[in-house]
Every structure is written in C-alpha cells, then in structure tokens.
Amino acid sequence: MIRVATITKAALAGSLMLVLAGCEIGPKKIEQTGFRGTGGDQITAVNRLVDQPVPAPPYDTPDDSGPRASETYQNVKVLNNVSTEQFNHLMAAITTWIAPPEQGCNYCHNPENMASDEVYTKVVARRMLQMTININQNWKPHVKETGVTCYTCHKGNAVPKNVWAMADAPASTPIRTMSNKHGQNTPAATVAFTSLPYDPFTTYLGAKNNIRVQSASALRGPTPGPSIAKTEKTYALMMHMSSALNVNCTFCHNTDSFASWSNSRPQRTGAWYGIRMVGEINNKYIASLASVFPANRKGPYGDVLKANCTTCHQGLNKPLGGVSMVKDYPALMGTTAPAPATAVPLPAATPTVSAPVTAAADGNVAAPASGQ
C-alpha cells in the first residue's frame, strides 16, 4: 500500500508538473530584484527573447554646418532647419529602415518630382517624423536619453509587424448562439492567451479612459468604483504589457499591494508615462492620418493600424536591448520641431509617494486585427 501510494503521488506530481509546464514550456531565466521573501524576482522566458540587431548608420554622421535642407530642397516642412548633409544622412537611413529594397526612395517619392506630396507614404512619413521628434523631446520620462528612431518600430518593414486595429474575436472562435461573451473568454495572443477581454487597446490606448481596478473602500458607496468588467479589461492590458516586455507583474508592482506606489519599483512610473505616450501616439499622430491611409492599411472597421507596447518592445523590456540609435541621427532629437499641443501630464504620485496616483484621463484598449 505504501509503495502504491508513493507511485500514485509520484504520478500525480508528474502530471501536475506537466500541466503547469504547459502554461509556457521552455527554459526560464530567474533574477532576484527585491529582498528575499517579498516576491521581488523576474522570470524571463528565454525562448521568447528575440534577437534585435542594431543597424549601423549608412555613413558617418555629418556635422550640422552648411546650407539648410529647406534652402537645398523644396517642400521640406519638418526638417527644414537641419543641414542638408544631415538631412541626406537621415533620408539614407530611413530608406534602409522602412522602404522595400526594390523601391528605395520611390516608396515615398515621385522620382520625377521629389518635392511632390502625391505619394501618400510621404505624407505619412512627415507625420511620423513629427511624432518621433515629439517622443524624443517630450516623453523622456519613458524613453529616457535612449530615445527612439523610425527603426525602433519598423525594423526593416514598411509597416511595423506588431500593430492593432479594432476587430472581432479571432476567426478560430466558435459562434455562440446562446450567450454573449462580451469580448472575452477567447484566448488571444494580445492578452497572453488568457480568458480576459481580447481587446485591451481601444479603451486604454485608443481612447481617453482612466485605468482603475481597485476601489478605495470595501463596500459600494454613492460613487461606484471600477466595475468588474473594467477591472478585467485593465488586467487584459497588463497581460499585454507583461507579454510585450517579456516580464512578470513584479517588474513594476509589489505583490504586497499592487495599487501602492510607495511599494512599487521605479519601472512603474516609466510604464505610467508609457501608456500615456502610446495613447498620444495613436490619437494625435496616427489617427490623424485616417484620410491619408488607403483601405489596405486599415483594420476591418476602417480605423488605421495603431501602436501598442509590442510595437516597440517586441519581447524585450528595453527596445533594441537599450541601445540608443538616436545619437547618430541628431535631427530626430528635434531641436527645430514644434512643441506639442498639450504638455506631458505628470503623475500625481510616484513610487516614492504612499498616496495612489490620480491618473490623467487618457487610456486605450481595442481588439487587434493583426500582430499584437
């Protein structure tokens, strides 16, 4: 009986390990990030780490002397005060970062009239340059001095691989005639294959909504707190962020109290700014091109393809492993770029303050049509 019980226990333990391993099979890298016993550690799925090579500049960065780009070329509206040499250097880099090799400069330009705006991709590129400069100038709480370039998201593709647009449930989902699933219980890559709402982007990265999951009181009061539905949608966004950066919850939070800023790691502040930065990217820059993009660059409901955390991070907690490319392209630092229409909001509290943050009214969440 003892032997049978031992074998049974061993079989059950083996089965349990097999089931749990099914959550995410593969080697893990474990790093302690806090005091022992506090749950402060990072578990990284090694097989999900993606190689992100950093391309060298097309040639040595020229200085900013000589005639301005607007003096040499016609219809230069964003980089007009950059030197012609630095302008040419950046254009050469952008061609390799984004344009299909068989098209080169013709991907954005009419070779018979380079000043013309008749090719829609040139209009898009101009707006994306404004967006990149704005990020490097005004979102340092998130991108720090590392900054971003066009390559951070595109990585050699005309359209970044990881984008989203409003969409229905994944096509593989069976149709249910007896009940409404309310946009969840449909495992999708966007939310790490959980049963949470598969569209956490339209609400928090494509619209202006607060992210709130925890009420300040135990009982329902005259001012209702976040509903369960909103809580689940917020968790869906958190699962997306965790998957996008290939980190677990304790990368930002302390499990002693997820809501407490005083117990949180500094990375939570960076994430706070990051959510708002992506919201501005989608609403102020990408959505403004709705009338410019053709139908094949839009989702099934006609909205343009937009950015989320995976667009830049792609499985690393720092895009490109933290390598800064912008130092080789000073024009993207935007000394001549116009200031944003609205100032970057400041959190009402930070991880060093015990009071919870009062978030600004800007959030986003929607169902991805492609990528994650």
C-alpha positions in Angstrom: 0.0 0.0 0.0 2.9 2.3 0.8 4.5 1.6 -2.5 1.3 2.1 -4.4 0.6 5.4 -2.6 4.2 6.5 -3.4 3.8 5.7 -7.0 0.4 7.4 -7.1 1.8 10.5 -5.5 4.7 10.5 -7.9 2.4 10.1 -10.9 0.2 12.9 -9.7 3.2 15.2 -9.1 4.5 14.4 -12.5 1.1 15.1 -14.1 0.8 18.4 -12.2 4.3 19.4 -13.4 3.3 18.5 -16.9 0.1 20.5 -16.7 1.8 23.5 -15.2 4.7 23.3 -17.7 2.0 23.6 -20.4 1.5 27.2 -19.3 4.7 28.1 -21.0 7.2 25.4 -21.8 10.9 26.3 -22.1 13.9 27.5 -20.1 13.5 30.4 -17.7 15.9 33.0 -16.5 15.3 34.0 -12.9 16.7 37.2 -11.4 16.1 38.4 -7.9 15.1 42.1 -7.9 14.0 42.6 -4.3 14.5 41.4 -0.8 14.1 37.7 -0.1 10.6 36.7 0.8 9.0 39.7 -1.0 8.4 38.0 -4.3 10.7 40.5 -6.0 12.0 38.5 -8.8 11.9 38.4 -12.6 11.2 35.2 -14.5 12.1 35.6 -18.2 11.1 33.1 -20.9 14.4 32.6 -22.6 12.9 31.2 -25.8 10.8 34.3 -26.2 13.8 36.6 -26.3 14.0 38.0 -29.8 17.3 39.0 -31.5 17.0 42.7 -32.3 20.2 43.7 -34.3 21.0 47.3 -34.5 22.0 48.6 -38.0 25.0 50.8 -38.4 24.5 54.3 -39.9 24.7 54.4 -43.7 27.9 56.5 -43.2 29.5 58.7 -40.5 27.1 61.4 -39.2 28.0 64.8 -40.8 28.0 68.0 -38.8 25.2 70.5 -38.9 27.1 73.1 -40.9 26.4 74.3 -44.4 23.1 75.2 -46.1 19.8 74.2 -44.5 17.6 71.5 -46.1 14.9 74.0 -46.9 17.5 76.0 -48.9 18.5 73.0 -50.9 15.2 71.2 -51.4 11.6 72.3 -51.9 8.7 71.4 -49.7 10.7 70.5 -46.6 8.3 71.1 -43.7 9.6 69.2 -40.7 13.4 69.0 -41.0 13.7 72.4 -42.7 16.3 73.8 -40.3 18.5 70.7 -40.4 21.7 71.0 -42.5 21.4 69.5 -46.0 24.1 66.9 -45.1 22.4 65.7 -42.0 19.1 65.7 -43.9 20.6 63.4 -46.6 22.1 61.2 -44.0 18.8 60.7 -42.2 16.9 60.1 -45.5 19.5 57.4 -46.4 18.9 55.7 -43.1 15.1 55.9 -43.3 15.3 54.2 -46.7 17.0 51.2 -45.3 14.9 51.1 -42.1 11.5 51.2 -43.8 11.4 51.2 -47.6 11.2 47.9 -49.5 14.6 47.4 -51.2 13.1 47.2 -54.7 11.5 50.6 -54.3 14.1 52.6 -52.2 13.4 56.4 -52.4 10.4 55.8 -54.7 8.5 54.3 -51.8 7.8 57.8 -50.6 8.7 60.0 -53.5 7.8 60.6 -57.2 11.3 60.3 -58.8 10.2 62.8 -61.4 9.3 65.4 -58.7 10.8 64.7 -55.3 9.1 67.7 -53.8 5.6 66.4 -54.6 3.3 65.0 -51.9 1.3 62.9 -54.3 2.7 59.6 -52.8 0.7 59.1 -49.6 3.6 57.4 -47.8 5.5 60.8 -47.9 2.7 62.5 -46.1 2.7 59.6 -43.5 6.5 59.8 -43.2 6.3 63.5 -42.5 3.8 63.0 -39.7 5.8 60.1 -38.3 8.9 62.3 -38.1 7.0 64.8 -36.1 5.8 62.0 -33.8 9.4 60.7 -33.4 10.7 64.1 -32.6 7.9 64.7 -30.1 8.7 61.4 -28.3 12.4 62.3 -28.0 11.7 65.8 -26.8 8.7 65.4 -24.5 8.5 61.8 -23.4 11.9 61.4 -21.7 10.2 60.0 -18.5 9.6 56.9 -20.7 12.3 56.8 -23.4 15.0 58.4 -21.2 18.1 59.5 -23.1 18.0 56.4 -25.2 15.3 57.9 -27.5 13.7 56.3 -30.5 14.1 56.3 -34.2 11.9 55.0 -37.0 13.8 51.7 -36.8 12.6 51.2 -33.2 9.2 50.1 -34.5 9.7 49.4 -38.2 12.9 47.2 -38.1 13.2 47.0 -41.8 9.4 46.7 -42.5 7.3 49.2 -44.4 4.6 48.6 -41.7 5.7 47.6 -38.2 5.0 43.9 -37.6 3.1 44.5 -34.3 0.1 46.8 -34.8 -3.6 46.7 -34.0 -7.0 47.9 -35.1 -10.5 47.2 -33.8 -11.6 43.8 -34.8 -14.0 41.0 -33.9 -12.9 37.9 -32.0 -10.2 35.7 -33.5 -11.6 33.8 -36.5 -11.0 30.4 -34.8 -13.6 31.2 -32.1 -16.8 29.2 -32.5 -20.0 31.2 -32.8 -22.2 31.0 -29.7 -25.9 31.4 -30.1 -27.0 31.1 -26.5 -24.9 33.9 -24.9 -22.8 37.0 -25.4 -19.1 36.5 -24.4 -18.7 40.3 -24.1 -15.4 40.3 -25.9 -13.6 37.8 -23.6 -13.2 34.1 -22.9 -11.5 34.0 -26.3 -7.8 33.2 -25.8 -5.7 35.6 -28.0 -2.0 36.4 -28.3 -2.8 40.1 -27.4 -3.6 39.1 -23.8 -1.2 36.2 -23.4 -3.9 33.7 -24.3 -5.9 34.4 -21.2 -9.7 34.5 -21.0 -9.6 38.2 -20.3 -11.1 40.7 -22.9 -9.1 40.3 -26.1 -9.3 44.0 -26.9 -7.5 46.0 -24.2 -6.3 48.6 -26.6 -9.3 50.5 -27.9 -10.3 51.7 -24.4 -6.9 52.5 -23.0 -4.5 53.0 -26.0 -7.1 54.4 -28.4 -9.4 56.4 -26.3 -9.2 58.6 -23.2 -10.1 56.5 -20.2 -8.7 56.0 -16.8 -7.1 52.7 -15.8 -8.6 51.8 -12.4 -9.1 48.4 -10.8 -9.2 48.9 -7.1 -11.8 50.9 -5.1 -10.7 52.9 -2.1 -13.5 51.4 0.1 -14.6 47.8 0.8 -18.3 48.5 0.2 -20.2 50.1 -2.6 -20.7 53.8 -1.9 -22.5 56.7 -3.6 -19.7 57.0 -6.2 -19.3 53.5 -7.6 -15.7 52.3 -8.2 -14.4 50.3 -11.1 -16.7 47.6 -12.3 -15.6 44.0 -12.7 -15.8 44.5 -16.4 -13.4 47.4 -16.3 -11.1 45.5 -13.9 -10.9 42.6 -16.3 -10.1 44.9 -19.2 -7.4 46.6 -17.2 -5.9 43.2 -16.3 -6.0 42.4 -20.0 -3.9 45.4 -20.8 -1.5 44.4 -18.0 -1.2 40.9 -19.5 -0.4 42.5 -22.8 2.3 44.7 -21.3 3.8 41.7 -19.5 4.0 39.7 -22.7 5.3 42.6 -24.7 8.2 43.2 -22.4 8.7 39.5 -21.5 8.4 40.3 -17.8 6.2 39.4 -14.9 4.0 41.6 -12.7 6.7 42.3 -10.2 8.7 44.1 -12.8 6.6 47.1 -11.8 4.5 46.1 -8.8 5.0 44.7 -5.4 2.5 41.8 -4.8 2.1 43.1 -1.2 -0.2 45.8 -2.7 -0.5 46.2 -6.4 -2.0 49.6 -6.0 0.6 51.0 -3.7 3.1 53.4 -5.3 5.3 53.5 -2.3 6.0 49.8 -2.6 6.3 49.8 -6.4 9.5 49.7 -8.4 10.6 52.7 -10.4 9.7 50.9 -13.6 6.0 51.5 -12.7 6.5 55.2 -13.3 8.0 54.6 -16.7 5.0 52.4 -17.5 2.6 55.1 -16.4 4.2 57.5 -18.8 4.4 54.8 -21.5 0.7 54.2 -21.5 0.0 57.9 -22.0 2.7 58.2 -24.6 1.2 55.4 -26.7 -2.2 57.0 -26.3 -0.9 60.3 -27.7 0.9 58.5 -30.5 -2.3 56.8 -31.6 -4.7 59.7 -31.1 -2.7 62.7 -32.1 -0.4 61.3 -34.8 -1.6 58.0 -36.3 -5.4 58.6 -36.2 -4.9 62.0 -37.8 -3.8 60.1 -40.9 -7.1 58.3 -41.3 -7.9 60.2 -44.5 -4.5 59.5 -45.9 -4.1 55.8 -45.5 -5.6 53.5 -48.1 -8.0 50.7 -47.2 -5.3 48.1 -47.1 -3.6 50.0 -44.3 -6.7 50.0 -42.1 -8.5 47.4 -39.9 -11.8 45.7 -40.7 -13.7 48.6 -39.1 -11.9 51.3 -41.1 -9.6 52.6 -38.3 -5.9 52.9 -39.0 -3.4 50.4 -37.7 -2.0 51.7 -34.4 0.7 51.1 -31.9 0.8 49.2 -28.6 3.7 48.1 -26.3 4.8 45.2 -28.6 5.2 47.6 -31.5 8.4 48.8 -29.9 9.4 46.3 -27.2 8.9 43.0 -29.1 9.8 40.8 -26.2 12.5 43.0 -24.5 11.9 45.3 -21.5 14.1 47.8 -23.4 13.6 48.1 -27.2 16.8 47.0 -29.0 18.2 45.9 -25.7 18.6 49.5 -24.6 20.9 50.5 -27.4 20.5 54.2 -28.4 20.4 54.8 -32.2 19.2 58.4 -32.0 22.7 59.7 -31.1 23.7 59.1 -34.7 20.7 61.0 -36.1 20.6 64.3 -34.2 17.8 65.6 -36.4 15.4 63.2 -34.7 16.1 64.9 -31.4 14.0 67.7 -32.7 15.7 71.0 -31.8 13.6 72.5 -34.6 10.4 70.6 -34.0 7.2 72.4 -32.9 6.1 71.9 -29.3 3.2 69.5 -28.7 -0.3 71.0 -28.4 -0.6 69.7 -24.9 2.1 69.3 -22.2 3.0 65.8 -21.0 1.0 65.1 -17.8 2.7 64.4 -14.5 1.6 61.7 -12.2 0.0 62.9 -9.0 2.1 60.3 -7.2 5.2 58.3 -7.9 6.6 55.0 -6.4 8.1 57.1 -3.6 4.8 58.5 -2.5 2.3 56.5 -0.5 -0.8 58.0 -2.0 -2.2 56.4 -5.1 -1.8 58.2 -8.4 -4.6 60.2 -9.8 -4.4 59.2 -13.5 -5.0 61.7 -16.3 -8.0 61.0 -18.5 -6.2 59.1 -21.2 -6.4 55.3 -21.7 -6.6 52.8 -24.5 -7.8 49.3 -25.5 -9.1 47.6 -28.6 -9.1 44.2 -30.4 -6.0 43.8 -32.7 -6.6 42.9 -36.3 -3.0 41.8 -36.8 0.1 41.4 -34.7 -0.2 42.1 -31.0 
